[in-house]
Amino acid sequence: MKKINILLVIVFGFIFLSCETNDPLKELSTLGKQAPNVYFLPIDPSANANSEIECQIEYWTVGNEVKSQSLWNKIYLSEEFEIKLKDVDYTYKNSFDTLYRDKELYKEYDFDFTDWTPDKNAYVFKTKYFVDGKFAKKTYKQNDTDKESFTELFSEKTLELFYNSLIGNKSVLKSILVDNTSSVNIETFDSWYDTNGITNDGLSSAYQTLSKIKLTDLIGDKYKKIESYKIYLNFKIINGFDEENESSYRSFKVK
């Protein structure tokens, strides 16, 4: 009987130690339980420049203090090109996005206890984001922009992508460099290629040769560039425990 009691004590001892070291509730209390939960409701997918867009955020946090609540933004520029080449049966088309402005603070707001909404069991905060007029969608084309001004819209990335497109089409490149501008003779042009296509040296030579030609001599009578902006918003909360969290991004295009 005494042996059975000793055995039971040992078994219960192991069970106690197991519960002590693997208590999930205890682990939760030490693994960021106090960080706020932040949800940014969906917003309109597009907005006019010089207008305001409605934002609603719902958040919940432990404690009775919020040290900071703030709205942040980052902005991407979308560029779309369509260019008919001069004296070549080829139209260059491309679109790409680049980071125009990295994430930065838009506005910080005072905390208000009256934002608490019992029905949602969360704080509900509403604000508006002003869409600056400089982000309005712009179109440049031959009807309103001369070639010289149009080429000034080319960034280094734009120019690189444009040249890469021309180099990637052997017949187009030959028409430009050999037939139209006599920048190189056919023997030199052919030396840039082997059985696998254009060589690394040929690629470098083609790029250098193209860069010596004025863009206005490459562009034909039809050309267009569309600039548009996409704005990403998110919301950050810092509670009384100095724990912070932020919502996922919501985005919209500027018209």
Protein Blocks (a to p, Z undefined) as FASTA:
>chain_A
ZZmmmmmmmmmmmmmmmmmmmcfklmmmmnoplpccdddddddfbdcehiacdddddddd
edjbdfbdcdddddddddddddddehiacdddddddddfbdcddfbdcdddfklpcfklo
pacddddddddfklpccdddfklocfklmmmmpcfklmmmmmmmmmmpmklmmmmmmmmn
omacfklmmmmpcfkbccfklmmmmmmmmmmpcfklmpcfbdcdddddddddddddddfk
opacdddddddddZZ
